[in-house]
Amino acid sequence: MYQDTEGKKWWKGNLHTHTTLSDGRKTPAEAAARYREEGYDFLALTDHWHFAPGGEAEGMLLLSGCEYDAGEAGLAENGIYHIVSIGAEQAPALAKAPGLTAQQVLDAIHAAGGFAILAHPAWSLNRPDEILKLRGIDASEIYNTMSGTPWNGRRADSGIILDTVAANGLPLPLIASDDAHSYTGEDCRSFVYVQADALSRDAILSALREGRFYASQGPRMAVSFDGERMCVSCTPARMVVFYSNLVWSSKRVVQGEGLTAAEYHVQPGERFVRAEVIDAEGRIAWSNPFPVWRA
């Protein structure tokens, strides 16, 4: 946990993790110990089709979790969706079966009181036009460590897909997760900072639902947007990049050694804007996208 300049508390957590209860290589206790030792405040164990209830692990908050999938395995052209349930009060009423749809998964997670995250859309080759048909996606992973090399191909970053979705009217909040399976370096790398007064299920879930979080691999950031100008303050970085629906915009990249602030003025035609902070080690922090409203 860290406190910002206003005294607000930001808790560090990972919302996508696997154990020996599905296809992970650490037991639930070992996985929790690994993240606790690295200074995480909360964790969700999200094994495939195995609902893990919430609780506490030696001072670290455990949120209930599970990863569900819909679609024909291995056939991305027909639509494969992996959706992570976080914080549900009980196991969503779901059974793995042919014909199960992503919308049914989302609806069941919400009926159980959970927060629904679209997992690794780039790895799953999810098409923006199909994502736009879904209702009730609470957030999406913009970065999934396990979906990158050397554990997979280079599909860790889903920015292009999610920017296309945002450009078409659906600016989804953004999560970074490890999706740890092998625990050979992909663990404890990508996470979320959540702003909440207390470290509890209700406080963290409320913050997630209200968008009081950002994704990171280490850099810290504070972002404000007044409809015309986006301002970023951050821990020392080498670059801040502003993304939008425009394929070209001047001054969207700000560079400098030890950079701690940057700003961007909205250009005509922009429908959303978001920021990425990149530090000297190449670690990234991602803001949520802000919609641009004009009369």
Secondary structure as GFF3:
##gff-version 3
##sequence-region A 1 295
A	DSSP	beta_strand	2	3	.	.	.	ID=ss1
A	DSSP	beta_strand	9	14	.	.	.	ID=ss2
A	DSSP	alpha_helix	28	37	.	.	.	ID=ss3
A	DSSP	beta_strand	42	44	.	.	.	ID=ss4
A	DSSP	beta_strand	55	57	.	.	.	ID=ss5
A	DSSP	beta_strand	60	63	.	.	.	ID=ss6
A	DSSP	beta_strand	65	70	.	.	.	ID=ss7
A	DSSP	three_ten_helix	76	78	.	.	.	ID=ss8
A	DSSP	beta_strand	81	86	.	.	.	ID=ss9
A	DSSP	alpha_helix	102	111	.	.	.	ID=ss10
A	DSSP	beta_strand	115	118	.	.	.	ID=ss11
A	DSSP	alpha_helix	128	131	.	.	.	ID=ss12
A	DSSP	beta_strand	139	144	.	.	.	ID=ss13
A	DSSP	three_ten_helix	145	147	.	.	.	ID=ss14
A	DSSP	alpha_helix	159	167	.	.	.	ID=ss15
A	DSSP	beta_strand	174	177	.	.	.	ID=ss16
A	DSSP	beta_strand	191	195	.	.	.	ID=ss17
A	DSSP	alpha_helix	201	209	.	.	.	ID=ss18
A	DSSP	beta_strand	213	216	.	.	.	ID=ss19
A	DSSP	beta_strand	221	225	.	.	.	ID=ss20
A	DSSP	beta_strand	229	244	.	.	.	ID=ss21
A	DSSP	beta_strand	253	265	.	.	.	ID=ss22
A	DSSP	beta_strand	272	278	.	.	.	ID=ss23
A	DSSP	beta_strand	284	286	.	.	.	ID=ss24
A	DSSP	beta_strand	290	291	.	.	.	ID=ss25
###
